[in-house]
Amino acid sequence: MEKKIAEILIQKNLTISTAESCTGGLLSSKLTDISGSSAYVTLNVVTYANEAKQRILGVSSDTLQKHGAVSEECAFEMAQGLYKLTNSDICVSTTGIAGPTGGSAEKPVGLMYSAIFTPNKHQVYKILLSPNIDRVTMKEKFAEAVLNNIYTFLAFV
């Protein structure tokens, strides 16, 4: 999927940046595994701690208190804040619970929110995987799901 995304970004002369939490840089790694990715990748950050989400991306403390880091609202603010930081054409965020510990009935292990933000359009995605998947596989599946969402999103940009 990364190669297809690279081709579209180059063809449309677009840049992309990522702000990751639960994927821990895996999405960034996949996007930069393609030779020549410096032509379209602007900046990728891993903002694992809430403090980093606030300080680097401008996620509001109110959002974190009311909705938590694993929420649609936080994912959106992460992507929007990344846009303000980078001015990339496409900004993508991930935030979720990769397990095996953590989670709750409301926010179980395997829950991830991802947002794609552009100045003219944005979309937040909810991904829910089985909590029985090991952490490394969970991160891989999260990253693959986000890559698929980026690819679909690019068709309409």
Secondary structure, DSSP 4 states (H G I P E B T S, - for coil): -HHHHHHHHHHHT--EEEEESTTTTHHHHHHHTSTTGGGTEEEEEE--SHHHHHHHH---HHHHHHT-SSSHHHHHHHHHHHHHHH--SEEEEEEE---SS---SSS-TTEEEEEEE-SS-EEEEEEE--TTS-HHHHHHHHHHHHHHHHHHHHTT-
